[in-house]
């Protein structure tokens, strides 16, 4: 079953910030596009396999995380057949403050 993917405004903004950071630090729009495309490609995987991520009860009920290269996708399975991407953060970042 394929689930609907919803991306929160916060996650959209974080994805834009990641793109800007990579474009500036690498000096390449192509690299920035590849990085953000790699992250958003994981959304398709999560729509097909929503339970693929790690359960994070410390972050709240039904919240999971999924690694996308050097980034962490924080998402929830709250509604039936809907995966909501809440945040996208660097994999080493403490995501607890993001969801509180």
C-alpha positions as a Markdown table, in Angstrom:
| # | Residue | x | y | z |
|---|---|---|---|---|
| 1 | Unk | 0.0 | 0.0 | 0.0 |
| 2 | Unk | 1.2 | 3.5 | -0.8 |
| 3 | Unk | 0.6 | 6.1 | 1.8 |
| 4 | Unk | 0.2 | 9.8 | 1.2 |
| 5 | Unk | 3.2 | 12.0 | 2.1 |
| 6 | Unk | 2.7 | 15.3 | 3.8 |
| 7 | Unk | 5.6 | 17.6 | 4.4 |
| 8 | Unk | 5.2 | 20.2 | 7.2 |
| 9 | Unk | 6.1 | 23.8 | 6.6 |
| 10 | Unk | 9.0 | 23.4 | 9.0 |
| 11 | Unk | 10.4 | 20.4 | 7.1 |
| 12 | Unk | 10.0 | 22.4 | 3.8 |
| 13 | Unk | 12.0 | 25.3 | 5.3 |
| 14 | Unk | 14.7 | 22.9 | 6.7 |
| 15 | Unk | 15.0 | 21.3 | 3.2 |
| 16 | Unk | 15.5 | 24.8 | 1.7 |
| 17 | Unk | 18.1 | 25.6 | 4.4 |
| 18 | Unk | 20.0 | 22.3 | 3.6 |
| 19 | Unk | 20.0 | 23.2 | -0.1 |
| 20 | Unk | 21.4 | 26.7 | 0.6 |
| 21 | Unk | 24.0 | 25.4 | 3.0 |
| 22 | Unk | 25.2 | 22.7 | 0.5 |
| 23 | Unk | 25.2 | 25.1 | -2.4 |
| 24 | Unk | 27.2 | 27.7 | -0.5 |
| 25 | Unk | 29.7 | 25.3 | 1.1 |
| 26 | Unk | 30.3 | 23.2 | -2.1 |
| 27 | Unk | 29.9 | 26.1 | -4.6 |
| 28 | Unk | 27.7 | 23.8 | -6.7 |
| 29 | Unk | 24.0 | 24.0 | -7.4 |
| 30 | Unk | 24.2 | 20.5 | -8.8 |
| 31 | Unk | 25.5 | 19.0 | -5.6 |
| 32 | Unk | 22.9 | 20.9 | -3.6 |
| 33 | Unk | 20.2 | 19.4 | -5.9 |
| 34 | Unk | 21.6 | 15.9 | -5.5 |
| 35 | Unk | 21.6 | 16.2 | -1.7 |
| 36 | Unk | 18.0 | 17.4 | -1.4 |
| 37 | Unk | 16.8 | 15.1 | -4.2 |
| 38 | Unk | 18.4 | 12.2 | -2.2 |
| 39 | Unk | 16.5 | 13.3 | 0.9 |
| 40 | Unk | 13.1 | 13.7 | -0.9 |
| 41 | Unk | 13.6 | 10.3 | -2.6 |
| 42 | Unk | 13.4 | 8.8 | 0.8 |
| 43 | Unk | 9.9 | 10.2 | 1.1 |
| 44 | Unk | 8.8 | 7.7 | -1.6 |
| 45 | Unk | 10.4 | 4.9 | 0.3 |
| 46 | Unk | 8.5 | 6.0 | 3.5 |
| 47 | Unk | 5.3 | 6.2 | 1.6 |
| 48 | Unk | 5.6 | 2.5 | 0.7 |
| 49 | Unk | 7.2 | 1.3 | 3.9 |
| 50 | Unk | 6.1 | 3.7 | 6.7 |
| 51 | Unk | 7.3 | 1.5 | 9.5 |
| 52 | Unk | 10.8 | 1.5 | 8.1 |
| 53 | Unk | 12.0 | 4.2 | 10.4 |
| 54 | Unk | 13.2 | 3.8 | 14.0 |
| 55 | Unk | 10.5 | 4.3 | 16.6 |
| 56 | Unk | 11.3 | 7.3 | 18.8 |
| 57 | Unk | 9.0 | 7.1 | 21.8 |
| 58 | Unk | 11.2 | 9.7 | 23.5 |
| 59 | Unk | 10.0 | 12.2 | 20.9 |
| 60 | Unk | 6.3 | 11.4 | 21.1 |
| 61 | Unk | 3.8 | 8.8 | 20.1 |
| 62 | Unk | 4.0 | 7.5 | 16.6 |
| 63 | Unk | 7.2 | 9.5 | 15.8 |
| 64 | Unk | 9.9 | 7.8 | 13.9 |
| 65 | Unk | 13.3 | 8.8 | 12.4 |
| 66 | Unk | 14.8 | 7.6 | 9.1 |
| 67 | Unk | 18.4 | 8.2 | 8.0 |
| 68 | Unk | 18.9 | 9.9 | 4.6 |
| 69 | Unk | 22.7 | 10.1 | 4.1 |
| 70 | Unk | 23.9 | 12.7 | 6.5 |
| 71 | Unk | 20.4 | 13.8 | 7.5 |
| 72 | Unk | 17.6 | 12.5 | 9.7 |
| 73 | Unk | 13.9 | 12.6 | 8.6 |
| 74 | Unk | 11.6 | 12.9 | 11.5 |
| 75 | Unk | 8.1 | 11.8 | 10.7 |
| 76 | Unk | 4.8 | 10.6 | 12.2 |
| 77 | Unk | 2.2 | 8.0 | 11.3 |
| 78 | Unk | -0.7 | 9.8 | 13.1 |
| 79 | Unk | -3.4 | 9.6 | 10.4 |
| 80 | Unk | -4.4 | 6.4 | 8.6 |
| 81 | Unk | -2.5 | 6.1 | 5.3 |
| 82 | Unk | -0.6 | 9.4 | 5.9 |
| 83 | Unk | 3.1 | 9.9 | 6.6 |
| 84 | Unk | 3.8 | 13.4 | 7.8 |
| 85 | Unk | 7.4 | 14.6 | 7.5 |
| 86 | Unk | 7.8 | 16.8 | 10.6 |
| 87 | Unk | 11.5 | 17.8 | 10.4 |
| 88 | Unk | 14.7 | 17.2 | 8.5 |
| 89 | Unk | 17.9 | 17.7 | 10.4 |
| 90 | Unk | 21.6 | 16.8 | 10.3 |
| 91 | Unk | 22.0 | 13.2 | 11.5 |
| 92 | Unk | 24.2 | 14.4 | 14.4 |
| 93 | Unk | 21.8 | 17.0 | 15.6 |
| 94 | Unk | 19.6 | 16.5 | 18.8 |
| 95 | Unk | 16.1 | 16.4 | 17.3 |
| 96 | Unk | 14.3 | 16.4 | 20.7 |
| 97 | Unk | 14.0 | 20.2 | 20.8 |
| 98 | Unk | 12.5 | 20.2 | 17.3 |
| 99 | Unk | 9.5 | 18.2 | 18.2 |
| 100 | Unk | 8.8 | 19.7 | 21.6 |
